[in-house]
Structure formats: structure tokens, C-alpha cells
Amino acid sequence: MALSHRADGRGALRWAADVWVTSVSAVLEESVVLQHADRGVQRAEDVARHSAHDAAHHARDIERIVAHADPPTKS
């Protein structure tokens, strides 16, 4: 996707989600397995589950930050 599609925060989030879904779909289809230095063998399903779980926490953090942020000033 072109950079212009990521001009605002929501566009960036949508783009990132779309790329994540495409990537996860591809590695699930290929049954990719990773060797993590601390966690050992991780299947694509494991990595996707952990990433999705972390994303939910980050989304809540962002919502709290935005709710308490000062509105942007016009230059």
C-alpha cells in the first residue's frame, strides 16, 4: 500500500491490521515454526495469539492516552 493511505492515525491502524492479517494468514498456511531463544519452538498460531493479545492491551493504552490528551492546536 502506498504511504498516502497511512496519513492519519486510523488509516495507519487499518493499514497495519490489514498487513498483519495478510502476514498471519500466509504463515499459518505454510505452517511456519520459529525457534525462540527463551520460549523454544513456537508455531505460527502461538506467535499470532501472543501478538493479538498484546495488541488488545496496546489499543486500550492508546484509547486512554487519546481520552486525556489536549486537543491539537492550529498553527
KEBATI-581861 format. One record per atom (N, C-alpha, C): residue number from 1; atom name; z, x, y. Coordinates in pm, 1 decimal, decimal comma, m for minus. Example, Ala and Ser with C-alpha at 12.3 -4.5 7.8 and 13.67 -1.06 7.14 Angstrom:
<sekes>
pos | site | pz | px | py
1 | N | 780,0 | 1319,0 | m569,0
1 | CA | 780,0 | 1230,0 | m450,0
1 | C | 780,0 | 1320,0 | m330,0
2 | N | 708,0 | 1285,0 | m225,0
2 | CA | 714,0 | 1367,0 | m106,0
2 | C | 787,0 | 1290,0 | 3,0
</sekes>
This chain:
<sekes>
pos | site | pz | px | py
1 | N | 0,0 | 83,5 | m118,4
1 | CA | 0,0 | 0,0 | 0,0
1 | C | 0,0 | 87,5 | 124,1
2 | N | m62,3 | 38,2 | 224,5
2 | CA | m69,9 | 112,9 | 349,2
2 | C | 65,0 | 113,1 | 419,9
3 | N | 89,9 | 216,5 | 497,5
3 | CA | 215,9 | 227,1 | 570,3
3 | C | 237,0 | 111,1 | 665,9
4 | N | 129,8 | 54,4 | 720,1
4 | CA | 143,8 | m54,6 | 815,9
4 | C | 212,6 | m176,3 | 754,3
5 | N | 208,7 | m190,5 | 621,5
5 | CA | 275,8 | m302,5 | 556,2
5 | C | 426,7 | m285,0 | 556,2
6 | N | 474,6 | m165,8 | 592,1
6 | CA | 618,6 | m138,6 | 590,5
6 | C | 675,1 | m124,7 | 731,0
7 | N | 615,3 | m190,8 | 827,1
7 | CA | 653,1 | m171,7 | 966,6
7 | C | 792,1 | m223,8 | 1000,3
8 | N | 837,8 | m329,5 | 934,4
8 | CA | 971,0 | m380,4 | 965,8
8 | C | 1060,0 | m373,6 | 842,6
9 | N | 1188,1 | m401,4 | 861,9
9 | CA | 1284,5 | m390,9 | 753,1
9 | C | 1253,3 | m480,3 | 634,9
10 | N | 1219,6 | m604,7 | 660,6
10 | CA | 1189,3 | m695,9 | 549,5
10 | C | 1061,7 | m655,8 | 478,1
11 | N | 964,3 | m609,9 | 553,9
11 | CA | 840,4 | m563,4 | 491,7
11 | C | 866,6 | m441,7 | 404,9
12 | N | 952,8 | m353,0 | 450,8
12 | CA | 987,5 | m232,8 | 374,7
12 | C | 1060,4 | m271,2 | 246,2
13 | N | 1149,7 | m366,9 | 256,0
13 | CA | 1224,2 | m410,1 | 138,2
13 | C | 1131,1 | m475,9 | 36,7
14 | N | 1041,8 | m561,7 | 83,6
14 | CA | 946,5 | m628,2 | m5,6
14 | C | 857,6 | m523,8 | m73,1
15 | N | 808,0 | m427,2 | 5,4
15 | CA | 721,7 | m322,1 | m49,7
15 | C | 797,4 | m243,0 | m156,5
16 | N | 920,4 | m203,0 | m126,3
16 | CA | 999,5 | m125,4 | m221,9
16 | C | 1025,8 | m205,0 | m349,1
17 | N | 1056,3 | m333,8 | m335,0
17 | CA | 1080,3 | m417,7 | m452,9
17 | C | 954,2 | m429,5 | m537,7
18 | N | 840,8 | m448,4 | m473,6
18 | CA | 714,0 | m458,3 | m546,8
18 | C | 681,9 | m329,5 | m622,7
19 | N | 701,8 | m216,5 | m557,0
19 | CA | 675,5 | m87,2 | m621,6
19 | C | 773,0 | m66,0 | m737,5
20 | N | 899,9 | m104,0 | m719,4
20 | CA | 999,4 | m89,3 | m825,1
20 | C | 960,7 | m172,4 | m947,2
21 | N | 921,6 | m297,8 | m923,7
21 | CA | 883,6 | m385,7 | m1035,0
21 | C | 761,9 | m329,3 | m1108,5
22 | N | 663,6 | m281,3 | m1034,7
22 | CA | 545,2 | m222,0 | m1096,4
22 | C | 582,5 | m100,0 | m1180,0
23 | N | 667,3 | m14,7 | m1125,2
23 | CA | 708,6 | 106,7 | m1196,0
23 | C | 789,3 | 74,8 | m1320,4
24 | N | 885,1 | m14,7 | m1307,8
24 | CA | 968,3 | m51,4 | m1422,2
24 | C | 882,6 | m115,3 | m1531,2
25 | N | 791,2 | m201,8 | m1492,0
25 | CA | 703,1 | m264,6 | m1590,4
25 | C | 624,2 | m160,5 | m1668,8
26 | N | 574,8 | m59,7 | m1598,1
26 | CA | 495,8 | 44,8 | m1663,6
26 | C | 579,1 | 125,8 | m1762,0
27 | N | 699,6 | 165,9 | m1723,2
27 | CA | 780,4 | 247,9 | m1813,7
27 | C | 834,7 | 166,5 | m1930,6
28 | N | 860,5 | 38,1 | m1909,0
28 | CA | 902,8 | m46,9 | m2020,1
28 | C | 790,4 | m61,9 | m2122,0
29 | N | 670,6 | m79,4 | m2073,2
29 | CA | 555,0 | m93,9 | m2161,8
29 | C | 532,3 | 32,4 | m2244,1
30 | N | 560,0 | 148,3 | m2185,0
30 | CA | 540,0 | 276,6 | m2253,1
30 | C | 662,6 | 321,6 | m2333,1
31 | N | 771,1 | 243,6 | m2326,7
31 | CA | 896,3 | 276,9 | m2397,0
31 | C | 945,8 | 417,3 | m2361,3
32 | N | 946,9 | 446,7 | m2232,5
32 | CA | 990,6 | 577,7 | m2183,5
32 | C | 1139,0 | 597,7 | m2212,2
33 | N | 1173,7 | 719,1 | m2252,2
33 | CA | 1313,0 | 758,1 | m2275,4
33 | C | 1337,9 | 886,7 | m2196,9
34 | N | 1448,0 | 889,6 | m2124,0
34 | CA | 1484,3 | 1006,3 | m2044,1
34 | C | 1605,9 | 1075,3 | m2103,8
35 | N | 1614,8 | 1204,1 | m2081,2
35 | CA | 1733,0 | 1279,4 | m2121,0
35 | C | 1810,8 | 1313,4 | m1994,7
36 | N | 1923,0 | 1247,4 | m1972,6
36 | CA | 2006,5 | 1270,2 | m1855,2
36 | C | 2109,0 | 1377,6 | m1888,9
37 | N | 2133,1 | 1467,8 | m1794,2
37 | CA | 2224,3 | 1579,9 | m1818,4
37 | C | 2365,3 | 1534,7 | m1856,4
38 | N | 2415,2 | 1428,4 | m1794,4
38 | CA | 2551,5 | 1381,3 | m1822,4
38 | C | 2556,1 | 1259,9 | m1915,3
39 | N | 2460,2 | 1170,8 | m1900,5
39 | CA | 2463,3 | 1044,6 | m1975,3
39 | C | 2388,2 | 1050,3 | m2107,9
40 | N | 2316,3 | 1157,5 | m2129,5
40 | CA | 2239,9 | 1169,4 | m2254,5
40 | C | 2112,2 | 1088,6 | m2251,3
41 | N | 2073,5 | 1038,4 | m2366,5
41 | CA | 1948,5 | 963,6 | m2378,7
41 | C | 1961,7 | 829,5 | m2307,2
42 | N | 1862,7 | 799,7 | m2223,2
42 | CA | 1858,4 | 670,8 | m2154,3
42 | C | 1720,6 | 610,1 | m2170,6
43 | N | 1718,5 | 489,5 | m2225,0
43 | CA | 1592,6 | 416,4 | m2237,1
43 | C | 1554,8 | 360,9 | m2100,2
44 | N | 1430,1 | 326,1 | m2084,7
44 | CA | 1383,3 | 267,8 | m1958,4
44 | C | 1465,8 | 144,6 | m1922,3
45 | N | 1503,9 | 66,2 | m2021,7
45 | CA | 1584,2 | m53,5 | m1997,5
45 | C | 1718,8 | m17,8 | m1934,9
46 | N | 1777,8 | 91,0 | m1981,7
46 | CA | 1907,0 | 135,1 | m1927,7
46 | C | 1894,2 | 175,1 | m1781,2
47 | N | 1792,3 | 253,6 | m1752,0
47 | CA | 1771,4 | 301,1 | m1614,8
47 | C | 1743,2 | 182,9 | m1522,4
48 | N | 1659,0 | 90,9 | m1566,4
48 | CA | 1626,2 | m26,8 | m1484,7
48 | C | 1750,4 | m111,2 | m1458,3
49 | N | 1831,8 | m131,8 | m1560,1
49 | CA | 1953,3 | m211,8 | m1545,0
49 | C | 2048,5 | m147,8 | m1444,3
50 | N | 2068,1 | m18,1 | m1454,5
50 | CA | 2158,0 | 51,6 | m1360,9
50 | C | 2103,4 | 46,3 | m1218,5
51 | N | 1973,1 | 66,0 | m1203,9
51 | CA | 1912,8 | 62,2 | m1070,0
51 | C | 1924,3 | m75,9 | m1007,5
52 | N | 1899,6 | m177,9 | m1086,8
52 | CA | 1909,4 | m315,7 | m1035,8
52 | C | 2053,0 | m347,7 | m996,0
53 | N | 2148,1 | m303,4 | m1074,9
53 | CA | 2289,4 | m326,3 | m1044,0
53 | C | 2327,0 | m258,4 | m912,1
54 | N | 2285,7 | m133,6 | m895,6
54 | CA | 2314,3 | m60,7 | m771,5
54 | C | 2246,3 | m127,0 | m651,9
55 | N | 2125,1 | m175,1 | m670,3
55 | CA | 2050,8 | m239,2 | m560,3
55 | C | 2125,8 | m361,2 | m507,4
56 | N | 2186,8 | m437,3 | m596,2
56 | CA | 2263,0 | m555,2 | m552,4
56 | C | 2379,1 | m513,9 | m462,6
57 | N | 2447,4 | m406,2 | m497,7
57 | CA | 2557,2 | m357,1 | m413,9
57 | C | 2504,9 | m308,5 | m278,9
58 | N | 2393,8 | m237,6 | m278,3
58 | CA | 2335,9 | m188,4 | m153,3
58 | C | 2291,8 | m304,4 | m64,7
59 | N | 2236,4 | m409,4 | m123,3
59 | CA | 2194,2 | m526,4 | m45,2
59 | C | 2313,0 | m590,8 | 24,5
60 | N | 2424,6 | m602,3 | m45,7
60 | CA | 2544,9 | m659,3 | 17,2
60 | C | 2595,0 | m569,6 | 130,6
61 | N | 2590,0 | m438,7 | 111,1
61 | CA | 2630,2 | m346,3 | 216,9
61 | C | 2542,9 | m364,1 | 340,3
62 | N | 2412,3 | m374,0 | 319,5
62 | CA | 2319,0 | m390,8 | 431,0
62 | C | 2344,9 | m522,1 | 502,6
63 | N | 2368,6 | m629,3 | 428,4
63 | CA | 2398,0 | m758,9 | 491,6
63 | C | 2523,0 | m750,6 | 579,8
64 | N | 2625,3 | m682,5 | 532,3
64 | CA | 2747,8 | m667,9 | 612,8
64 | C | 2721,6 | m585,1 | 738,5
65 | N | 2644,9 | m478,9 | 725,5
65 | CA | 2614,2 | m394,1 | 841,7
65 | C | 2536,2 | m473,4 | 945,3
66 | N | 2433,8 | m545,8 | 901,3
66 | CA | 2349,9 | m623,2 | 993,1
66 | C | 2432,3 | m732,6 | 1060,8
67 | N | 2522,2 | m795,3 | 986,9
67 | CA | 2603,7 | m902,4 | 1043,3
67 | C | 2693,2 | m853,3 | 1156,5
68 | N | 2732,9 | m725,7 | 1153,6
68 | CA | 2823,4 | m671,8 | 1253,6
68 | C | 2755,9 | m579,5 | 1355,6
69 | N | 2626,9 | m561,9 | 1342,3
69 | CA | 2555,5 | m470,7 | 1432,3
69 | C | 2528,0 | m540,1 | 1566,4
70 | N | 2525,4 | m458,7 | 1670,1
70 | CA | 2487,5 | m508,9 | 1801,1
70 | C | 2337,6 | m538,6 | 1801,3
71 | N | 2296,0 | m643,2 | 1873,6
71 | CA | 2151,9 | m671,4 | 1878,4
71 | C | 2078,8 | m555,3 | 1946,6
72 | N | 1953,2 | m533,2 | 1909,2
72 | CA | 1877,9 | m423,2 | 1972,8
72 | C | 1859,4 | m449,8 | 2122,3
73 | N | 1856,3 | m342,4 | 2197,1
73 | CA | 1833,1 | m353,1 | 2341,5
73 | C | 1685,2 | m330,2 | 2369,2
74 | N | 1637,5 | m393,7 | 2474,3
74 | CA | 1497,0 | m374,9 | 2513,6
74 | C | 1487,6 | m254,8 | 2605,0
75 | N | 1385,1 | m171,8 | 2581,6
75 | CA | 1370,5 | m52,8 | 2665,2
75 | C | 1283,3 | m79,9 | 2783,5
</sekes>
